[in-house]
């Protein structure tokens, strides 16, 4: 074989090899793609998120304009949040899914008993994080906007709060509130996992109450909280 012919022969062989390899990659791509999705899903399935639904049962939480009860708004938003997080393949538990409280029947301090059960529940589920859903209220009815609270000095909680508040500020351009450290929220203080408490808005503000009780707004807000949670856990 002449050098020129030999070169052509090698080129043809290489071309054949790379063509076959390309066909092979195209053939296995859907399988690999599905496999990687399954691996991600498997990983996320093992990641547990606990949504704490503030108040409930005999404890209505804040009473807003038109007699709106905080416990009902909390539950509505939390149920949408659960759906969004389940759709992202996380394992999700809620501290309550109906209008009830978690306190023991025969205790004098029902509020403390209720909160202790929520903290214990989160621990038992081996949660990667805890999101406590609440609504705010203030005598000055002009106050508005969602705000994320975390236990002061806890770096992981602060990081979670910051990511969440950034998402909430993106969601509502009129909101200028920043994350707030606290040492007084019992559930944040005693939780053993990265935890935040979101005051989703002010039930003392008529306009914000109208939004917070609108199912479309509740869904959008829940979606925003789901995005913040996914960003923190990724
Ligand atoms: Zn509350």
Boltz pocket constraint, residues with backbone or C-beta under 6 A from the ligand:
constraints:
  - pocket:
      binder: B
      contacts: [[A, 54], [A, 55], [A, 61], [A, 62], [A, 70], [A, 133], [A, 134], [A, 135]]
      max_distance: 6.0
